[in-house]
Structure formats: structure tokens, C-alpha cells
Amino acid sequence: MLFPKVLRVVYPLAGRYCTKRTFATGGPVLPASVGHLDSQSPPIPSPRTQKKEGTIEDVFSFNTSSAPLPQRFSQLKKDIFHLDLTKCWEEVLSELDVVTKHVAKEREKIIPQVQYSELRDGLSLNQISTIKKVGAVIVKDGILKEEALGWKEAVKDYAASNADKLKGSPVGNIVFYEIYNSKAQLAARSHPAVVDTQRFLLSLWHTSDPRSQTSLSTPISYFDRLRIRPPGPSMFTLGPHIDSGGLERWEDPNFRACFRKIFEGSWRSYDPYDATPRLNAKQDLYDAPNQCSIFRPWQGWTSLSTAGSRNGTLQLLPFLSLSTAYIMLRPFFRLRPGYKLSDGEIALAASSWELDLDGTDFPGNEMGKTQCLSEETHPHLRLDQTMVSIPQVNPGDQVYWHCDLIHAVESEHSGTGDSSVFYIPAAPLTVSNAAYLRDQRSHFEKGLPPPDFPGGEGEKSFKGRATIDDVALNARTLFGFEPFTVPPGATQGSAETIENANRILFA
């Protein structure tokens, strides 16, 4: 096996498990080595305040003619610019010409699929290489179909029982439900196949510095919403976009450092699976609702239905490193005067583009919004041909994609059944993620939306809402209700991370 089994924490001074009573009175008593605060320990972050109320629609803008950005964004371009970027841009465009045509031909065959049993036994080096190159994977048959269908019926009953207080989008015909604290979601997040899969996917990342403050072998649970989409047209669908930061990718120095190799002109040396520069990245400079603030290497969902192409399913752009290089370079170049995108291949040629350091344009980006892409803003990606609908999934199948991968939801649902998912990403323990987990735990106990999501009363007064008593024993650490333990062979950074995380969660 490529990953260890879930470890149960046992602290002799805390009792076998944290109980509701011990947590309510300040958490378990930790061994001195776990709770000790010294000069090297980071300060404990203050609790987050609730985001303003809203829905998932608030953070998306697919308007290609949005208001110009402030002049400081021109200076930002000049500060980042490196002389080798023009040559790098030409190389990326040349590579895109080949890769986009290949993807347009092969379509969904490119998306890797593995059986959960294969993942448990250990994937081949070729399978792992394909997953990392594409930036996505479908994991099949880890969860029984009947169990996943049971979760869907349970959450539908939960929504119906609280219909007078229910929020979601679109208003009046909800598809994206502002539900986070149902018993069904808790059961899915803590399912052994989900946790095992997350641990494996996190193992595909690494740290370039062993002192990096993360434990990639320690997943945590990030609460997210759900989708139940019936057949037929939808008033709100998600076009091609990237979550976890928009303008922040250039604007925040720590986030920008993740793409240092690209900005130095060495895009082929860029490593999208190096966690070290990600740990201090600020992904939510504008404190927007629905903007993920934590290090979340893999977005994901667990299917609650059978859905395939043209059934309102997920679409992916399956070439991670190359698309990232293009996206990060795109703001520095513009189409030369006299050329139009309708000129076809001529307009896409590198010679038809020129350097643009004076303009403030960062195509597809607005302050406080998710980065949205189109054929107009990012023409070389040929999104109309390369956004690939994933192969058919069944209830219980899991789908994950890299946090930088462009993805969308099909605008068309011509099937006969609903297209439904629980959003369940894969995130590791870090010091900042531990602070988020602490606040998420507090919100969960009160029935409020998680800290990254639109605020308000949430499910506070919902009938049948999950409570701490519904958290399974194997999930208490995952959800932040019990301390983490240092695994054998942990790096210095991993051990320090776990110690500091326990201090944040239980100080």
C-alpha cells in the first residue's frame, strides 16, 4: 500500500477519546510535548468572522467586458516581468497548438480512471504519472451504490424538512444547496474509501523543504456544499473557471512564488505538486464569500447519481502544467492591433501577439471573484473543443482534480435523472488549515455555514441537523474533535505541524 491506515490518537491523560464534555470545557489534556509553546511556535490565529450572506453565484463573473482594474495592476506586471517571458510565451503557444488538437480528438479517453481496490493495492508508476499530468482522476467502486443513494435520499429529506429556511442557487429552483451540516454529508466525508483516497492523493504532493509546515499524510475534512441538478435547462451553470484564488495568483507575493519557474521563463521546470510555496499563499485577499482560504490540493466530489456526457456533469481541461503556464503568462500579452480573434489560426500565432505591460488587464479576473475563462479571454486553450466531459460515473464514485485545473459544469442536462454530488475535497494538515479546522468545528457545533462560505443563520435551526454526537469515532480527528498524532518517520516540518495544530485546536 502507498499510504498508511488511519491512525487513532490515544493520549493517556486525555482518556481514550475526547468526549463532548471534555471538548466543551476546553478540550483534552495534552502531553507536555504537544501543548508546549516555545519561541518557535507560531502565534495562534484569531477566530475568523463570518462572511457576508450570499450564494455561490456571488463569486462568479463570466462577463468578458468588466470594469478596468486599478492602475497598480500595470505596475504589478512590470514588477513580475522577466526578459525570458516572451520566449517562454512562444514556447507555450507552440506546445498548446499540439496538445489542444490531441485533446480535441481523444476527449474523455484522456481522463484517468482507477478502481478503489487498485488504489488500495498501489497504482503503477504509469498510472500515477498520468494522474499528475492530467491533474485529475476518477476513483470507482469504493463506496457501495446503495450507500451513496441513501445519502442522497437522506439529504433530500433533510432539505424538505427545512424548506422554509433553505437557501441555494438559483433562487426558486435550487441546484446548489447551502447545506453543509447534514448527517449524510458527515457520513460521506468520513467514509473509509473517501479518507483512504484523499490520503493517497495527498501523497502525490511533496515538499521541497523538509521543514515545511505541513503533514501531507494527515488529511482533514473541509466542509462544502452539495448539488442536486434535475434534467433540463438551468438558470445558473458554471463555465470554465479556477477556484482557490483569482488575481491573488499574481498579486500575493507568496502565491506568486508558486509559479516562480514560469515567471523565470522555465515553464517546463514548474512543479505543480510542490506544497512548500503554497503554505503561505493568500488566496482570498478580498475576503469574498465562497473563496477557499485554505491549502486544498485537490478539489473533489462524490457522486450520488449516474451521470455522463450531456447529463450536467463535470468538465475538465486535462493538461495541468501547460494550461497553468499559459494562464499565468496571459496577462503580459495582447493581440496586436489590426488582428481579430475571428481571424482563426492567424490570430493564435505567436507573431500576432505583443507584450503588454502598460495595460491593467488580467483576462478573466476581477477583484474578489473566481477566475473565469472563455474563448475570448484565453483563446489558445480552444476551450470550446478541449473542455472534456468526464466519463460516466455511478453513485459512490469519487472525482478529484488539482486545485489549479480549469473545470466547468456542462450547461446542458438532457438526461433522465438528476446529476447530484457532495463536494468533498482533499486537504492536508497545515498550521493555517488547523486554524480553519478549529473555526469550522465551532461553526459546525452552532449549525452555521463553514467560515469560507456565505454567512448567516445557516442550519442553526434546522430539524435533523448533525451534531457532535453524529461524528463517527474514526472521524473525530479528521473533523478536529481529537488531537492528531505524529506518524512514524515524520519529517521535522510534519512533526512540528502536528504539534502546533494540536495547540491551535485544543489550547
N, C-alpha and C positions, 0 to 999 in steps of 0.2 A: 504494500500500500504506500502511496505517496504522501499520506498525511496521517497524523496520529488520531486516535479516537478522542472523543470529547472527554476532557478531564474533569472530575468532580472535585471541588475545593473542599477541604476539611481543615478547619482551624480549631485546634483543641480548646482554645479559650472562648471561641465563639459558639461552640456547640456544633452538632453535625450539619445543621443548615440554619441560615438566618430565618427567623420566624417573623411574622408580621409585627409582633410585639417588639422584638429587638430592633427591627428597622425603624419603627415609629419612634423609638426612644434614642435614635442616633446611630443605629447600625451595629454590626457585630464588633466585639472587642478584637482588635487585630494584634498579631505578634509585633513586638517592638520593631523588628526589621521591616515590617510592612508599613506601619504607621509613622515611622520616624521621619521627621522633617529636618533636613540639613541645608547647608548653604547651596548645594547643588540642585535642590528640589525647586521646580518652578512654582510660582505663586498659584494659589487655587483661583480659577476664574470665577467671576461673579455670575450668578444665575442669569440666564437670558430673560429678557422681557418678551411678552407675546408680540407676534407680528400683527399688523392691522388685518381686519377681516377682509375676506375676498374669496376668490375661487382660482382654479388652475388657469383660467383664461387671462388673468391679470398680468402674468409674466411673459406671455407670448405676443409677438407682433410680427406678422408676416407682410407688413407694409414696406415696400421697397422704396418709398418716397418719404421717409420720415424726416423730421427736422434735423438740420445740420448739427453736428456735435460741437462743443466749445472749442475755441482756438487752441487750447492746451493739448488737444489730441494731435495737432500738427507737430508741435514740439516733441510730443511723445514719439512720433515716427522718427524724427531726426535723431532723438537720443538713442533709439534702438538700432538705427540703420548701420549696416556694415557693408563695406565695399564689395564683398563677395556675394551679396544678396541677389544682384542682377544675374550673375552666372547661375546661382542656385535656383532662381525662378525659372530660368530657361531649361535647366535640367528637369525640374519638377513637371513643367508643361510637356516636355518630351515624353517623360515616363507616363504621364496621365493619358496621353494620346493612345498609348499601347494598352494600358491597364483598363481604361474605361471601355474600350472596344471589346476586350476579353470578357469583362463583367456583363456587358450588354448581351453577349452571346450565351454565356453559361448560366446566368441568372441564379436561381435558388440552389443550384448544384454546388455553388461555392460555399454555402453556409455549412459549417461542420456540425454533425450530429453524433452523439455518443450515447450508449446505454449507461445507465447509472451503475450497473454491475461492472462495466468496463472501467469506469472511473474509480470504483472501489478497488479493483484489482490493479490498476495502474495503466494509464494510457501510454501508447508508444510515443517515441520522440517525434515521429512524423505527425501524429495527431496533435500533440502539444504545439508543434511549430505552426500547424495550420490554424489552430485556435488563436494563437498570438498574432499571426499575420493578418487574419481576417478581423480579429478583435471581437469575436462573438462565438457562442456555442449554444446548442440545444442539448439538454440532458433529458433523456427519455426514460420513463418507466421506473422512476424512483419512488413515486407516490401512487398508491392504488387509485384507479379511476373513480371508484365508488367513494373513496375518501374525499377526493377533490370536489366531486359533485355534491357531496354532503356539505362541504364548506360553503359552496355557492348557495345552496338552499337555506342554510342557516343564516347567512348574511342577508339574503333577501328577506327572510322573515324578520330579522333584526331591523332592517330598513323600514319594512311595512309597519312594524310595531311602533315606530317613532316617526311616521311620515309627517306629522305636523311640525316636527323640529328639524327635518332632514335638509341638508344643503348639498349642492353639487352643481355641475355644469353639463349641458346647458340648462338654464332655469326653465322649469316646466316640463323638461324631457331629459332627466338626468342620465348621463352616461358615466361621468367621472364623479364618484361619490366622495364627499368629505367625511369619510368614515375611516377611523384608524384603530379603534379600541374594541372591536368586536371579538368575541370568543373564537370565531372561526379564523380570523387573522392571526391571533395569538398561536393557535394550533398549527397553522401553516408555517409561521416564522420559526417555530421550534421543532418542526418535523425533522427527524434524523437525516433524511435524504437531503433536505434543504441545507442543514448545517454542514453536513459532510461535503456537499457540492461547493458551498461557499469557502470552506477551508481549503479545498483543492484549488479553487480559482485564485484565492489569495496567495497560494504557494507559487503561482506563476509570476508573481511580482518579486522583487528583490530590493535590497538597499545597497547603495554604492558606498555607504559608510556604516560600519557595524555599530557605531554609536547612535545611529538614527533612532529617534524616539517612537518606535512602533513595534508591535508584535504581530507580524503577518500571519502567524499560526493561531491567532486568537480572534475569531470573528465576534462582532457584536451585532445586535439587532437594531436596524434603523426603520422606524415605523413609517409607512407610506400608505397611500390611499388605495382604492380599487376601481376597476372599470367593469361595467356590465353594459355592453352595447348591443341593442337589438338590431335585427336586419333592417335595411332601408337607409335612406339618407340621414345624415347627421348635421345639425346646425353648427357644430364645432369639432373640427378634426385637427390633428397635429401634423403639420407639414414637416419637411426636413429641418432638424434642429440639433443643437448640442446643449445638454444641461450642465450644471455644475460650473457656472461662470460664463459670462459673455465677454464684455470689454475687459473684465478683470484679467483675462489671459495675457493681455498686453500691459494693462495699467498697473497691476500689482507687481512689484519687483520680484517677490517670492514666487508668484505664479508664473511670471515670465521666465524665471530661471529654469522651469521645467522644459522649456523649449530652446535652451541656450544653444544647443548644437545647430538647430535650424537657423537661428539668427546669426550664427557664426559662418553660415554658408555650407555646413556639413550635414545636410539633412539625412543622409544615409546612415550617419552615426547616431542619430537621435534614438533614444531608448524609451519607448512609451511605457515600459514596465519597471522603471526605476522609481521606487517610492520616496527616496530620500528628499528630492527637491519639492515634493508635493506636500510635505508635512506641515510647512508653514505658509502655504499658499492661502491667500484670502480670496475666496470665491464669491463673496457676497458683499462687495464694497458698498452697495446701495441698500442693503438690508431689505430686499424685496421679498414679499411672501412667495413661497414655492421655490426659492433659490437655495439649493443644497449648500450648507456651510461646512460639512464635514468631508474628510477624505473618504470617498466612496469609489473604490477602484472599478467596481462592476455594478452597473445598473442591471435590474432584472425583474422578471415577473414569473409567477407560477400560473399555468393555465388552468381555468375552471371549465373549459369547454373544448369542443373540437372545432378548429378553425384553420383555414388555409388561405391561399391567394384569393383575393376579392371577397374575403369574409371579414373585412375590417381588422386585419391582423397587422403585425409589426413589419416595418420595412427597415432595411439596413443598407449602409454604403460599405461594402465589405473589403476595404483596403485601408487599414488604420494609419500606418505611418505616413504613407503618401498623401492621403487626404488631410492629415494634420499639418504636414509641411505646407501644402497649398493654402490651407485656411490661414495659417499664421503669416504667410508671405503676402496674401492677397491685398491687405490694406496699403501696401507700399507701391502698388502698380495700378494703372488705369489704362483703359482703351485709348489709343491715340485719337486726336480729333480727326474727323472725316471717316472713321470706321464705325460700323454699327454691328451689334450682336447678330442681327439678321443676315450679315454677310457670311455666316456659316464658318467653314474651316479657315477662311482668311482671317476672320476676327479672332479666332482662337490661336493663331500663330503667335509665337513669342515676339516676332518683329512688329506686330500690330499693337503692342503694349509698351508703355513708357513708365519711367519712375515717377512717383507722385509723393513727395514729402511735404508739400505745402498745403495740400488739402487735409481736411479733418475727417474724411470718410473712412469708416471701418465697416465695410459692407456687411449687412445683415445684423448689425449691432446697434442697440440703443441702451442708454443708461438705465440700469435696473431691470433689464429684460433678458430673457434667454436668447442666445444667438440663433437666428433663423436664416436658412439658406434657400436659394432659389436658382433657377436657370439664369436669372438676370444678375444676381449678386455674385454668383460663383459659377460662371458658365463652363469652365474647363472640367468641372466634375460631371457634366452631362447628366444631371440628376433625373431628368425625365426618362433616361434609359438605364441608369445604374442603381437607383434605389430598388433593392431587391426584396420582394416579399418573402418572408421565411417559409420553409416547407411546413406542411400541415403538422399541427401539434394537437395532442389529445389532453383531456383532463389529467392533471398531475405532472405534465411535462414542464420542465423549467427552461427559461431562456435568459441568457445573460449577455451583456455587451459592454465593452470598455467605456469608461467614463468620457472619453474624447470622441467616441464614434458617432457619426451622423446617423440619426434614426428618425423615423416618422411612423404615423399610423395611416393605413390606407383610407382614402377618402370615401371609398366605395365599400358597401357591405351588401352583397347580393345573395348571401347565403340564406339558409332557412332557420338557423339557430343563433343564439346570442354568441358574441365574442367577448369573453369575460376573463379577467385576470386579477390576481393580487400582486401588487407591486412589492417585490421583496429583493432588495439589492444585497450585495456582499461588501461589508466594510470591516476593517481590522481595528484592533485596539490601538489608539494613539493617545497622547495626553489630551489633546483638544477633543478628540472623539469621546474620551471618558467624561469630559465636562458636559458634552452634549448628551451623553447617555444618562448622566445624573439629572439633567433638566427634563429629558424625555421621560424618565422614570417618575418625576414629580408631576408632570402633566398627565401621564397615564393614570396615576392614582386619583387625580382630580377629575378625570374624564375630559381633559382639554386636548385640543389638537397638538401634535408634536411641535417643538419650537421652530422648525423651519417652515411650517405651513401656516396658512391664514388663521388668524386668531379668532377670538370669540368664545362663546359658551361651549361650542363643540358638542360632545356627547355627555356632558356633565349630568344632564337629567334624563338620559336615555334609559328606557327599560331594557334590562338584559345586558347592560354593558359589562365587559370583562373587568375584573378586579384582580388584585394581587393573589387572591385565593385560586384564580384560574391559571396562574403561571405554573407550568409543569416544573418538576424538580430539575429536569435536565436543562431548563431554560432560565433558571434563576440567575446564573452568572451571565448568560447571553443578554438578559434584559437589565442587568445592573443591580440585581437584588442580592447578590452574593459575591464575595471577593474573587478575583482572578488568582490563579496560581502560576508560578514560573515553571515552564516546562523544562525537562532535562535538555542540556545543550544550548540553552538560550543565549543569544548574544548579549553583550553588555547593554546595548540600547534596548533590547527587548525586555531584559530583566528590570531595568530602570523604569521603563514604560509601565510595566505591570505594577511595580511598587507605587509609582506616582498616581496611576489610575485608581488604585485602591484607596489612596489617601484622599483623592478628589471625591470618590464615591461615598466614602464612609467616615471622613474626618468629622 
